[in-house]
Amino acid sequence: MENGAAPTVPAVIVAIDGPSGTGKSSTSKAVAAQLGLSYLDTGAQYRAITWWMVNNGIDVSDPAAIASAAGKADIVSGTDPADPTITVDGVDVSGPIRTAEVTSRVSAVSAVPDVRARITELQRSLAASAERGIVVEGRDIGTTVLPDADLKVFLTASPEARAARRSGELKGADVNATRTALLQRDAADSTRKTSPLAKADDAVEVDTSDLTLQQVVECVVTLVEEKRAAK
Ligand code: DC
């Protein structure tokens, strides 16, 4: 090899979409860590802008008010899978974006086209600047944000498996209430007009209901390696 330079591996872009509770975040972080890639949680960005709207007195039941404030928050995502950070106007919001209040309002805020345009731009610029490549998780990554991704995965799971996982994460929250809230949020996210939650035609669907996290990670890592070998 000329100048003794290390062989370069082409950057790989991986889109992982699906509804909540399918194991998207855990899988995406582990795949990125294992392959030395960057990682982006796009749900955290929508939660961060929602947190900003709520904290700045924006009426989140009014799409026009949301649209006119869409460009105001400075959202910065750290893309290290071992320590994915998120700040708004320099404030660490990784805790506050997970509150029930933000969770209950995020679908309404993220349905507004001006919000999606703003966040999509941030996502594309982070993906373009990831030298070794990136795993981006969300709802519309394979369909809208990164339609040319090298690999698209769509994770699914039964409502029961998803509710059980989510209530475990929420430290024993009632499974039935969690299931109802989760299905309501999916319905809102899947039926909105602008880039709804959807499986891209060329995505590989993986049902995680009866798989361990380890099995899902292995499956996605194998798919990435196959794509890399074919590049
Ligand atoms: O993944 P999550 O539950 O943290 O996502 C929170 C919300 O953000 C979800 O209900 C819909 C929205 N979202 C979106 O509209 N598009 C994305 N790419 C990611 C999340």
Residues whose N, C-alpha, C, O or C-beta is under 5 A from the ligand:
A	BS01	DC	S20 T42 G43 A44 Y46 V106 S107 S110 E137 G138 R139 D140 R185 D189
